[in-house]
Amino acid sequence: MITVAVRNRSPQIGETYQKLDSSAAGFKAMVYAVPTDVLADILARLPTNARRRVRLVCRLWRNLVDEWAPVDMRRRDKILVVESWGFREVVHVLSPEGSRAELWRELDVATACLYRRMNVVGTCNGIVCLCDDREPGGAITLVNPSTGEELCLPRLPTTSSSVELRLSLVRKSWHLQYAFARHPETGRYTVVHVPWSYERFWEPGMVHVFTLGEALWRDVHAGPDAKCSPGLSSLAIIDATLYWLTEDTDGKIRSFDLDHDRVTCIGPLPVPAKSSCCRLAKVHGMLGVAVDGDGGSTAVWVLEMDERWTLWFLMEAHGPRQLAMPHFAHGDCILTQGRRNENYYLHRHKTQTGAGQVLQIGQKDGEEVTRLEHDIYRTFAYVETKEQLSVYSAALVTQRRRNQCTIV
């Protein structure tokens, strides 16, 4: 029989050592000896996929995870709405009141103002990826609003001089060339940069990748035909794969496998269309493409597991209404945005989709989620966690020291 020594810090028992065997009774006694609030805080710090596994340990852990750090993403009722003029609102989509709160409300005024000047690249497990478009090539910063921790990534190397880059900074949208991903199995965070087709500041045919825990960006050869089409939603992350629209006359989609650093072409779009009329999104774990047509219609296609395109639904909007991209598929609802009088609105529509259904959406259709003062720029899935960023800073500090030694 294997025995383990456990230091019990419960004030009722005192600082003693208990010898517990590896039987079920011994393990149960060891688990219950830890204060509930301490154990809940430990479990809340685990990655989402790790919390799914620890729920299977015992009933106590399952109840604590479900109450303090739920792992079922279908229970999430929040999204991050990025407005114009730098406002970011966390909106409770499923609440009757549609309550909302400013993303940086827990931070000091100076830090919050700094983050509002940056654009949101994406969100993963409570971490928000920001890009400062005022810096040449875009400067990436990762922030957890719940903990206040931040991690500034090293600048992406370019083939052009900084002077040439700064001369090109005329309303530059560097953030639209980046994607932020978290591997569903390993929990590894990755930032990927896919240059737009006309960019001349990086070596042609390259995709740039930065993985948290490493110190430098790495280049991945993608081929001369893999240039990304300029657009608001030309990139989409689905699990461990990044997809983007290429700048072709017939429109194609490229994919980047985060596991093997491999770029492949998954074929043409489901219907003939220009890349400028298409937007990529994640639709219930599948790659989706929204193709804008004439008269305010939008066809949403999804790529099935057998790599066949299926028409998910066709939306015909009557009035100033459009999908709230890129996160428009939220649970069993579809999110749309629109404007009425001087206000901007976010609506949800409960509908059965997946069989090519035609959705007729008028100006007053749908349930109002919230009313905003500024135009809705982009929407993202969002969940509040205690995910730590400080664990990734060691590699960056070591690399900075090496760079300083090299300069000296």
TORKOL-4160 file (C-alpha; in steps of 0.2 Angstrom, whole numbers, padded with zeros to 4 digits, m for minus):
408
<pt num="1" X="0000" Y="0000" Z="0000"/>
<pt num="2" X="0007" Y="0017" Z="m0005"/>
<pt num="3" X="0006" Y="0031" Z="0008"/>
<pt num="4" X="0007" Y="0050" Z="0006"/>
<pt num="5" X="0011" Y="0063" Z="0018"/>
<pt num="6" X="m0001" Y="0078" Z="0018"/>
<pt num="7" X="0002" Y="0094" Z="0027"/>
<pt num="8" X="m0015" Y="0100" Z="0034"/>
<pt num="9" X="m0017" Y="0119" Z="0036"/>
<pt num="10" X="m0034" Y="0119" Z="0043"/>
<pt num="11" X="m0034" Y="0129" Z="0058"/>
<pt num="12" X="m0046" Y="0117" Z="0067"/>
<pt num="13" X="m0033" Y="0103" Z="0066"/>
<pt num="14" X="m0017" Y="0113" Z="0066"/>
<pt num="15" X="m0001" Y="0111" Z="0056"/>
<pt num="16" X="0001" Y="0093" Z="0057"/>
<pt num="17" X="0005" Y="0078" Z="0045"/>
<pt num="18" X="m0007" Y="0065" Z="0042"/>
<pt num="19" X="m0003" Y="0049" Z="0034"/>
<pt num="20" X="m0016" Y="0044" Z="0021"/>
<pt num="21" X="m0016" Y="0028" Z="0011"/>
<pt num="22" X="m0021" Y="0028" Z="m0007"/>
<pt num="23" X="m0038" Y="0020" Z="m0004"/>
<pt num="24" X="m0054" Y="0030" Z="m0009"/>
<pt num="25" X="m0057" Y="0034" Z="0009"/>
<pt num="26" X="m0039" Y="0041" Z="0012"/>
<pt num="27" X="m0041" Y="0052" Z="m0004"/>
<pt num="28" X="m0058" Y="0058" Z="0001"/>
<pt num="29" X="m0051" Y="0063" Z="0018"/>
<pt num="30" X="m0036" Y="0072" Z="0010"/>
<pt num="31" X="m0048" Y="0082" Z="m0002"/>
<pt num="32" X="m0060" Y="0087" Z="0012"/>
<pt num="33" X="m0045" Y="0093" Z="0023"/>
<pt num="34" X="m0042" Y="0107" Z="0011"/>
<pt num="35" X="m0053" Y="0123" Z="0014"/>
<pt num="36" X="m0067" Y="0124" Z="0001"/>
<pt num="37" X="m0063" Y="0142" Z="m0004"/>
<pt num="38" X="m0044" Y="0138" Z="m0006"/>
<pt num="39" X="m0048" Y="0122" Z="m0017"/>
<pt num="40" X="m0061" Y="0132" Z="m0028"/>
<pt num="41" X="m0047" Y="0146" Z="m0031"/>
<pt num="42" X="m0035" Y="0132" Z="m0036"/>
<pt num="43" X="m0047" Y="0124" Z="m0048"/>
<pt num="44" X="m0052" Y="0141" Z="m0056"/>
<pt num="45" X="m0034" Y="0144" Z="m0061"/>
<pt num="46" X="m0034" Y="0128" Z="m0071"/>
<pt num="47" X="m0036" Y="0129" Z="m0090"/>
<pt num="48" X="m0054" Y="0125" Z="m0097"/>
<pt num="49" X="m0050" Y="0108" Z="m0104"/>
<pt num="50" X="m0041" Y="0103" Z="m0087"/>
<pt num="51" X="m0056" Y="0108" Z="m0077"/>
<pt num="52" X="m0066" Y="0096" Z="m0088"/>
<pt num="53" X="m0055" Y="0082" Z="m0083"/>
<pt num="54" X="m0054" Y="0086" Z="m0064"/>
<pt num="55" X="m0073" Y="0087" Z="m0063"/>
<pt num="56" X="m0072" Y="0068" Z="m0065"/>
<pt num="57" X="m0061" Y="0066" Z="m0049"/>
<pt num="58" X="m0076" Y="0066" Z="m0036"/>
<pt num="59" X="m0092" Y="0074" Z="m0033"/>
<pt num="60" X="m0085" Y="0089" Z="m0022"/>
<pt num="61" X="m0073" Y="0094" Z="m0036"/>
<pt num="62" X="m0087" Y="0093" Z="m0049"/>
<pt num="63" X="m0098" Y="0104" Z="m0039"/>
<pt num="64" X="m0084" Y="0116" Z="m0036"/>
<pt num="65" X="m0080" Y="0117" Z="m0054"/>
<pt num="66" X="m0098" Y="0119" Z="m0059"/>
<pt num="67" X="m0101" Y="0133" Z="m0046"/>
<pt num="68" X="m0085" Y="0143" Z="m0047"/>
<pt num="69" X="m0077" Y="0139" Z="m0064"/>
<pt num="70" X="m0090" Y="0131" Z="m0076"/>
<pt num="71" X="m0082" Y="0123" Z="m0091"/>
<pt num="72" X="m0098" Y="0121" Z="m0102"/>
<pt num="73" X="m0096" Y="0135" Z="m0114"/>
<pt num="74" X="m0114" Y="0134" Z="m0119"/>
<pt num="75" X="m0118" Y="0141" Z="m0102"/>
<pt num="76" X="m0108" Y="0157" Z="m0105"/>
<pt num="77" X="m0120" Y="0172" Z="m0107"/>
<pt num="78" X="m0107" Y="0185" Z="m0110"/>
<pt num="79" X="m0099" Y="0193" Z="m0126"/>
<pt num="80" X="m0087" Y="0207" Z="m0129"/>
<pt num="81" X="m0093" Y="0221" Z="m0139"/>
<pt num="82" X="m0080" Y="0232" Z="m0147"/>
<pt num="83" X="m0088" Y="0249" Z="m0151"/>
<pt num="84" X="m0080" Y="0263" Z="m0161"/>
<pt num="85" X="m0071" Y="0277" Z="m0151"/>
<pt num="86" X="m0062" Y="0264" Z="m0140"/>
<pt num="87" X="m0076" Y="0257" Z="m0130"/>
<pt num="88" X="m0077" Y="0239" Z="m0125"/>
<pt num="89" X="m0092" Y="0232" Z="m0117"/>
<pt num="90" X="m0095" Y="0215" Z="m0109"/>
<pt num="91" X="m0113" Y="0211" Z="m0113"/>
<pt num="92" X="m0124" Y="0198" Z="m0104"/>
<pt num="93" X="m0133" Y="0191" Z="m0120"/>
<pt num="94" X="m0145" Y="0180" Z="m0111"/>
<pt num="95" X="m0150" Y="0191" Z="m0097"/>
<pt num="96" X="m0167" Y="0199" Z="m0098"/>
<pt num="97" X="m0160" Y="0216" Z="m0095"/>
<pt num="98" X="m0146" Y="0214" Z="m0107"/>
<pt num="99" X="m0134" Y="0221" Z="m0093"/>
<pt num="100" X="m0117" Y="0227" Z="m0098"/>
<pt num="101" X="m0101" Y="0233" Z="m0090"/>
<pt num="102" X="m0085" Y="0242" Z="m0097"/>
<pt num="103" X="m0071" Y="0229" Z="m0099"/>
<pt num="104" X="m0058" Y="0239" Z="m0090"/>
<pt num="105" X="m0068" Y="0245" Z="m0076"/>
<pt num="106" X="m0057" Y="0236" Z="m0063"/>
<pt num="107" X="m0041" Y="0245" Z="m0069"/>
<pt num="108" X="m0034" Y="0262" Z="m0065"/>
<pt num="109" X="m0039" Y="0276" Z="m0076"/>
<pt num="110" X="m0022" Y="0278" Z="m0084"/>
<pt num="111" X="m0021" Y="0259" Z="m0089"/>
<pt num="112" X="m0039" Y="0259" Z="m0095"/>
<pt num="113" X="m0036" Y="0274" Z="m0106"/>
<pt num="114" X="m0020" Y="0265" Z="m0113"/>
<pt num="115" X="m0030" Y="0249" Z="m0117"/>
<pt num="116" X="m0044" Y="0259" Z="m0125"/>
<pt num="117" X="m0032" Y="0266" Z="m0138"/>
<pt num="118" X="m0028" Y="0248" Z="m0144"/>
<pt num="119" X="m0039" Y="0237" Z="m0155"/>
<pt num="120" X="m0045" Y="0219" Z="m0150"/>
<pt num="121" X="m0038" Y="0205" Z="m0160"/>
<pt num="122" X="m0047" Y="0191" Z="m0151"/>
<pt num="123" X="m0051" Y="0183" Z="m0134"/>
<pt num="124" X="m0047" Y="0166" Z="m0127"/>
<pt num="125" X="m0051" Y="0159" Z="m0110"/>
<pt num="126" X="m0052" Y="0176" Z="m0102"/>
<pt num="127" X="m0037" Y="0184" Z="m0110"/>
<pt num="128" X="m0039" Y="0198" Z="m0122"/>
<pt num="129" X="m0026" Y="0201" Z="m0136"/>
<pt num="130" X="m0024" Y="0219" Z="m0140"/>
<pt num="131" X="m0014" Y="0227" Z="m0155"/>
<pt num="132" X="m0008" Y="0245" Z="m0154"/>
<pt num="133" X="m0010" Y="0251" Z="m0172"/>
<pt num="134" X="0000" Y="0267" Z="m0168"/>
<pt num="135" X="0016" Y="0256" Z="m0168"/>
<pt num="136" X="0024" Y="0250" Z="m0185"/>
<pt num="137" X="0018" Y="0233" Z="m0188"/>
<pt num="138" X="0007" Y="0233" Z="m0173"/>
<pt num="139" X="0012" Y="0230" Z="m0155"/>
<pt num="140" X="0004" Y="0215" Z="m0147"/>
<pt num="141" X="m0001" Y="0215" Z="m0128"/>
<pt num="142" X="m0011" Y="0201" Z="m0119"/>
<pt num="143" X="m0021" Y="0206" Z="m0104"/>
<pt num="144" X="m0033" Y="0197" Z="m0092"/>
<pt num="145" X="m0045" Y="0211" Z="m0086"/>
<pt num="146" X="m0050" Y="0200" Z="m0071"/>
<pt num="147" X="m0033" Y="0199" Z="m0064"/>
<pt num="148" X="m0025" Y="0215" Z="m0072"/>
<pt num="149" X="m0010" Y="0205" Z="m0078"/>
<pt num="150" X="m0002" Y="0210" Z="m0095"/>
<pt num="151" X="0011" Y="0202" Z="m0106"/>
<pt num="152" X="0019" Y="0213" Z="m0119"/>
<pt num="153" X="0025" Y="0202" Z="m0134"/>
<pt num="154" X="0041" Y="0206" Z="m0143"/>
<pt num="155" X="0039" Y="0217" Z="m0159"/>
<pt num="156" X="0037" Y="0207" Z="m0175"/>
<pt num="157" X="0053" Y="0209" Z="m0186"/>
<pt num="158" X="0051" Y="0217" Z="m0203"/>
<pt num="159" X="0061" Y="0219" Z="m0218"/>
<pt num="160" X="0058" Y="0238" Z="m0219"/>
<pt num="161" X="0066" Y="0252" Z="m0210"/>
<pt num="162" X="0056" Y="0259" Z="m0195"/>
<pt num="163" X="0056" Y="0276" Z="m0205"/>
<pt num="164" X="0047" Y="0268" Z="m0220"/>
<pt num="165" X="0035" Y="0259" Z="m0209"/>
<pt num="166" X="0030" Y="0275" Z="m0199"/>
<pt num="167" X="0028" Y="0284" Z="m0215"/>
<pt num="168" X="0015" Y="0271" Z="m0220"/>
<pt num="169" X="0005" Y="0273" Z="m0204"/>
<pt num="170" X="m0011" Y="0282" Z="m0211"/>
<pt num="171" X="m0026" Y="0274" Z="m0202"/>
<pt num="172" X="m0017" Y="0257" Z="m0203"/>
<pt num="173" X="m0027" Y="0242" Z="m0197"/>
<pt num="174" X="m0013" Y="0231" Z="m0191"/>
<pt num="175" X="m0024" Y="0222" Z="m0179"/>
<pt num="176" X="m0034" Y="0214" Z="m0193"/>
<pt num="177" X="m0019" Y="0204" Z="m0199"/>
<pt num="178" X="m0017" Y="0195" Z="m0182"/>
<pt num="179" X="m0026" Y="0181" Z="m0174"/>
<pt num="180" X="m0026" Y="0174" Z="m0156"/>
<pt num="181" X="m0028" Y="0156" Z="m0153"/>
<pt num="182" X="m0028" Y="0143" Z="m0138"/>
<pt num="183" X="m0025" Y="0125" Z="m0142"/>
<pt num="184" X="m0040" Y="0115" Z="m0136"/>
<pt num="185" X="m0030" Y="0100" Z="m0130"/>
<pt num="186" X="m0013" Y="0107" Z="m0124"/>
<pt num="187" X="m0019" Y="0124" Z="m0118"/>
<pt num="188" X="m0005" Y="0133" Z="m0128"/>
<pt num="189" X="m0008" Y="0151" Z="m0133"/>
<pt num="190" X="m0002" Y="0157" Z="m0150"/>
<pt num="191" X="m0003" Y="0173" Z="m0159"/>
<pt num="192" X="m0002" Y="0172" Z="m0178"/>
<pt num="193" X="0001" Y="0186" Z="m0191"/>
<pt num="194" X="m0004" Y="0184" Z="m0209"/>
<pt num="195" X="0001" Y="0199" Z="m0219"/>
<pt num="196" X="m0011" Y="0207" Z="m0231"/>
<pt num="197" X="m0009" Y="0204" Z="m0250"/>
<pt num="198" X="m0001" Y="0222" Z="m0253"/>
<pt num="199" X="0010" Y="0223" Z="m0238"/>
<pt num="200" X="0029" Y="0225" Z="m0242"/>
<pt num="201" X="0036" Y="0225" Z="m0225"/>
<pt num="202" X="0038" Y="0207" Z="m0223"/>
<pt num="203" X="0046" Y="0193" Z="m0233"/>
<pt num="204" X="0033" Y="0187" Z="m0246"/>
<pt num="205" X="0025" Y="0170" Z="m0243"/>
<pt num="206" X="0028" Y="0170" Z="m0224"/>
<pt num="207" X="0016" Y="0168" Z="m0209"/>
<pt num="208" X="0023" Y="0173" Z="m0192"/>
<pt num="209" X="0019" Y="0164" Z="m0176"/>
<pt num="210" X="0023" Y="0167" Z="m0158"/>
<pt num="211" X="0019" Y="0154" Z="m0145"/>
<pt num="212" X="0018" Y="0159" Z="m0127"/>
<pt num="213" X="0032" Y="0152" Z="m0117"/>
<pt num="214" X="0044" Y="0155" Z="m0131"/>
<pt num="215" X="0055" Y="0170" Z="m0134"/>
<pt num="216" X="0054" Y="0174" Z="m0152"/>
<pt num="217" X="0043" Y="0175" Z="m0167"/>
<pt num="218" X="0046" Y="0161" Z="m0180"/>
<pt num="219" X="0042" Y="0161" Z="m0199"/>
<pt num="220" X="0032" Y="0148" Z="m0207"/>
<pt num="221" X="0033" Y="0146" Z="m0226"/>
<pt num="222" X="0015" Y="0148" Z="m0233"/>
<pt num="223" X="0019" Y="0150" Z="m0252"/>
<pt num="224" X="0017" Y="0165" Z="m0263"/>
<pt num="225" X="m0002" Y="0162" Z="m0266"/>
<pt num="226" X="m0006" Y="0162" Z="m0247"/>
<pt num="227" X="m0007" Y="0181" Z="m0245"/>
<pt num="228" X="m0022" Y="0187" Z="m0235"/>
<pt num="229" X="m0036" Y="0197" Z="m0242"/>
<pt num="230" X="m0039" Y="0214" Z="m0234"/>
<pt num="231" X="m0055" Y="0214" Z="m0224"/>
<pt num="232" X="m0063" Y="0216" Z="m0207"/>
<pt num="233" X="m0066" Y="0197" Z="m0205"/>
<pt num="234" X="m0053" Y="0188" Z="m0216"/>
<pt num="235" X="m0046" Y="0177" Z="m0202"/>
<pt num="236" X="m0055" Y="0164" Z="m0191"/>
<pt num="237" X="m0048" Y="0152" Z="m0178"/>
<pt num="238" X="m0057" Y="0135" Z="m0176"/>
<pt num="239" X="m0049" Y="0125" Z="m0162"/>
<pt num="240" X="m0031" Y="0122" Z="m0168"/>
<pt num="241" X="m0033" Y="0129" Z="m0186"/>
<pt num="242" X="m0032" Y="0146" Z="m0193"/>
<pt num="243" X="m0041" Y="0150" Z="m0209"/>
<pt num="244" X="m0040" Y="0165" Z="m0220"/>
<pt num="245" X="m0047" Y="0172" Z="m0236"/>
<pt num="246" X="m0034" Y="0174" Z="m0250"/>
<pt num="247" X="m0033" Y="0188" Z="m0263"/>
<pt num="248" X="m0038" Y="0178" Z="m0278"/>
<pt num="249" X="m0051" Y="0182" Z="m0292"/>
<pt num="250" X="m0061" Y="0167" Z="m0288"/>
<pt num="251" X="m0059" Y="0167" Z="m0269"/>
<pt num="252" X="m0050" Y="0153" Z="m0259"/>
<pt num="253" X="m0047" Y="0149" Z="m0241"/>
<pt num="254" X="m0030" Y="0144" Z="m0233"/>
<pt num="255" X="m0028" Y="0135" Z="m0217"/>
<pt num="256" X="m0014" Y="0135" Z="m0205"/>
<pt num="257" X="m0012" Y="0119" Z="m0193"/>
<pt num="258" X="m0005" Y="0125" Z="m0176"/>
<pt num="259" X="0001" Y="0108" Z="m0172"/>
<pt num="260" X="0012" Y="0105" Z="m0186"/>
<pt num="261" X="0015" Y="0123" Z="m0193"/>
<pt num="262" X="0008" Y="0118" Z="m0210"/>
<pt num="263" X="m0001" Y="0128" Z="m0222"/>
<pt num="264" X="m0014" Y="0120" Z="m0235"/>
<pt num="265" X="m0027" Y="0126" Z="m0246"/>
<pt num="266" X="m0045" Y="0119" Z="m0242"/>
<pt num="267" X="m0052" Y="0124" Z="m0259"/>
<pt num="268" X="m0063" Y="0138" Z="m0266"/>
<pt num="269" X="m0078" Y="0146" Z="m0258"/>
<pt num="270" X="m0095" Y="0138" Z="m0257"/>
<pt num="271" X="m0101" Y="0150" Z="m0270"/>
<pt num="272" X="m0092" Y="0161" Z="m0283"/>
<pt num="273" X="m0089" Y="0177" Z="m0274"/>
<pt num="274" X="m0076" Y="0190" Z="m0272"/>
<pt num="275" X="m0066" Y="0190" Z="m0256"/>
<pt num="276" X="m0071" Y="0207" Z="m0252"/>
<pt num="277" X="m0089" Y="0201" Z="m0250"/>
<pt num="278" X="m0085" Y="0187" Z="m0238"/>
<pt num="279" X="m0082" Y="0186" Z="m0220"/>
<pt num="280" X="m0076" Y="0171" Z="m0210"/>
<pt num="281" X="m0082" Y="0166" Z="m0193"/>
<pt num="282" X="m0083" Y="0152" Z="m0180"/>
<pt num="283" X="m0101" Y="0144" Z="m0181"/>
<pt num="284" X="m0104" Y="0131" Z="m0167"/>
<pt num="285" X="m0086" Y="0124" Z="m0169"/>
<pt num="286" X="m0086" Y="0124" Z="m0188"/>
<pt num="287" X="m0079" Y="0136" Z="m0200"/>
<pt num="288" X="m0092" Y="0148" Z="m0207"/>
<pt num="289" X="m0092" Y="0160" Z="m0221"/>
<pt num="290" X="m0105" Y="0174" Z="m0223"/>
<pt num="291" X="m0107" Y="0179" Z="m0241"/>
<pt num="292" X="m0115" Y="0196" Z="m0244"/>
<pt num="293" X="m0127" Y="0197" Z="m0258"/>
<pt num="294" X="m0138" Y="0210" Z="m0266"/>
<pt num="295" X="m0153" Y="0218" Z="m0257"/>
<pt num="296" X="m0146" Y="0216" Z="m0240"/>
<pt num="297" X="m0146" Y="0197" Z="m0240"/>
<pt num="298" X="m0132" Y="0186" Z="m0232"/>
<pt num="299" X="m0129" Y="0168" Z="m0235"/>
<pt num="300" X="m0120" Y="0159" Z="m0221"/>
<pt num="301" X="m0111" Y="0142" Z="m0226"/>
<pt num="302" X="m0102" Y="0130" Z="m0214"/>
<pt num="303" X="m0088" Y="0118" Z="m0218"/>
<pt num="304" X="m0094" Y="0101" Z="m0212"/>
<pt num="305" X="m0082" Y="0087" Z="m0205"/>
<pt num="306" X="m0082" Y="0079" Z="m0222"/>
<pt num="307" X="m0076" Y="0095" Z="m0230"/>
<pt num="308" X="m0092" Y="0099" Z="m0239"/>
<pt num="309" X="m0100" Y="0116" Z="m0238"/>
<pt num="310" X="m0118" Y="0117" Z="m0232"/>
<pt num="311" X="m0130" Y="0132" Z="m0232"/>
<pt num="312" X="m0133" Y="0135" Z="m0214"/>
<pt num="313" X="m0146" Y="0149" Z="m0217"/>
<pt num="314" X="m0150" Y="0164" Z="m0228"/>
<pt num="315" X="m0154" Y="0180" Z="m0219"/>
<pt num="316" X="m0164" Y="0194" Z="m0228"/>
<pt num="317" X="m0163" Y="0210" Z="m0219"/>
<pt num="318" X="m0176" Y="0223" Z="m0221"/>
<pt num="319" X="m0168" Y="0239" Z="m0214"/>
<pt num="320" X="m0151" Y="0243" Z="m0207"/>
<pt num="321" X="m0148" Y="0226" Z="m0199"/>
<pt num="322" X="m0133" Y="0215" Z="m0201"/>
<pt num="323" X="m0124" Y="0200" Z="m0193"/>
<pt num="324" X="m0114" Y="0205" Z="m0177"/>
<pt num="325" X="m0097" Y="0198" Z="m0184"/>
<pt num="326" X="m0087" Y="0188" Z="m0181"/>
<pt num="327" X="m0096" Y="0181" Z="m0165"/>
<pt num="328" X="m0114" Y="0181" Z="m0172"/>
<pt num="329" X="m0118" Y="0163" Z="m0168"/>
<pt num="330" X="m0121" Y="0162" Z="m0149"/>
<pt num="331" X="m0129" Y="0146" Z="m0142"/>
<pt num="332" X="m0146" Y="0144" Z="m0151"/>
<pt num="333" X="m0146" Y="0162" Z="m0155"/>
<pt num="334" X="m0141" Y="0173" Z="m0170"/>
<pt num="335" X="m0135" Y="0191" Z="m0165"/>
<pt num="336" X="m0138" Y="0205" Z="m0176"/>
<pt num="337" X="m0134" Y="0224" Z="m0175"/>
<pt num="338" X="m0143" Y="0239" Z="m0181"/>
<pt num="339" X="m0146" Y="0257" Z="m0179"/>
<pt num="340" X="m0162" Y="0266" Z="m0175"/>
<pt num="341" X="m0163" Y="0285" Z="m0173"/>
<pt num="342" X="m0147" Y="0290" Z="m0164"/>
<pt num="343" X="m0144" Y="0273" Z="m0155"/>
<pt num="344" X="m0136" Y="0257" Z="m0159"/>
<pt num="345" X="m0144" Y="0240" Z="m0154"/>
<pt num="346" X="m0139" Y="0222" Z="m0152"/>
<pt num="347" X="m0153" Y="0209" Z="m0155"/>
<pt num="348" X="m0154" Y="0191" Z="m0153"/>
<pt num="349" X="m0165" Y="0179" Z="m0163"/>
<pt num="350" X="m0169" Y="0162" Z="m0158"/>
<pt num="351" X="m0171" Y="0151" Z="m0173"/>
<pt num="352" X="m0169" Y="0134" Z="m0180"/>
<pt num="353" X="m0154" Y="0134" Z="m0193"/>
<pt num="354" X="m0144" Y="0122" Z="m0202"/>
<pt num="355" X="m0155" Y="0117" Z="m0216"/>
<pt num="356" X="m0154" Y="0132" Z="m0228"/>
<pt num="357" X="m0168" Y="0141" Z="m0219"/>
<pt num="358" X="m0173" Y="0159" Z="m0225"/>
<pt num="359" X="m0173" Y="0171" Z="m0211"/>
<pt num="360" X="m0183" Y="0187" Z="m0214"/>
<pt num="361" X="m0177" Y="0200" Z="m0202"/>
<pt num="362" X="m0186" Y="0217" Z="m0201"/>
<pt num="363" X="m0180" Y="0233" Z="m0192"/>
<pt num="364" X="m0190" Y="0229" Z="m0177"/>
<pt num="365" X="m0188" Y="0210" Z="m0176"/>
<pt num="366" X="m0178" Y="0201" Z="m0163"/>
<pt num="367" X="m0176" Y="0203" Z="m0144"/>
<pt num="368" X="m0166" Y="0218" Z="m0139"/>
<pt num="369" X="m0150" Y="0213" Z="m0130"/>
<pt num="370" X="m0143" Y="0230" Z="m0126"/>
<pt num="371" X="m0143" Y="0248" Z="m0132"/>
<pt num="372" X="m0126" Y="0256" Z="m0136"/>
<pt num="373" X="m0121" Y="0274" Z="m0139"/>
<pt num="374" X="m0108" Y="0270" Z="m0152"/>
<pt num="375" X="m0107" Y="0260" Z="m0168"/>
<pt num="376" X="m0103" Y="0241" Z="m0165"/>
<pt num="377" X="m0086" Y="0237" Z="m0173"/>
<pt num="378" X="m0084" Y="0219" Z="m0169"/>
<pt num="379" X="m0090" Y="0205" Z="m0157"/>
<pt num="380" X="m0081" Y="0191" Z="m0148"/>
<pt num="381" X="m0085" Y="0177" Z="m0136"/>
<pt num="382" X="m0079" Y="0181" Z="m0119"/>
<pt num="383" X="m0078" Y="0173" Z="m0102"/>
<pt num="384" X="m0070" Y="0179" Z="m0086"/>
<pt num="385" X="m0056" Y="0168" Z="m0078"/>
<pt num="386" X="m0041" Y="0170" Z="m0067"/>
<pt num="387" X="m0029" Y="0163" Z="m0080"/>
<pt num="388" X="m0011" Y="0169" Z="m0076"/>
<pt num="389" X="0000" Y="0178" Z="m0088"/>
<pt num="390" X="0015" Y="0180" Z="m0077"/>
<pt num="391" X="0020" Y="0161" Z="m0080"/>
<pt num="392" X="0025" Y="0166" Z="m0098"/>
<pt num="393" X="0036" Y="0181" Z="m0094"/>
<pt num="394" X="0052" Y="0171" Z="m0089"/>
<pt num="395" X="0056" Y="0167" Z="m0107"/>
<pt num="396" X="0053" Y="0185" Z="m0113"/>
<pt num="397" X="0064" Y="0192" Z="m0099"/>
<pt num="398" X="0078" Y="0180" Z="m0103"/>
<pt num="399" X="0078" Y="0185" Z="m0121"/>
<pt num="400" X="0078" Y="0204" Z="m0117"/>
<pt num="401" X="0094" Y="0201" Z="m0107"/>
<pt num="402" X="0102" Y="0191" Z="m0121"/>
<pt num="403" X="0098" Y="0206" Z="m0133"/>
<pt num="404" X="0106" Y="0218" Z="m0120"/>
<pt num="405" X="0121" Y="0208" Z="m0119"/>
<pt num="406" X="0123" Y="0207" Z="m0138"/>
<pt num="407" X="0121" Y="0226" Z="m0139"/>
<pt num="408" X="0134" Y="0229" Z="m0126"/>
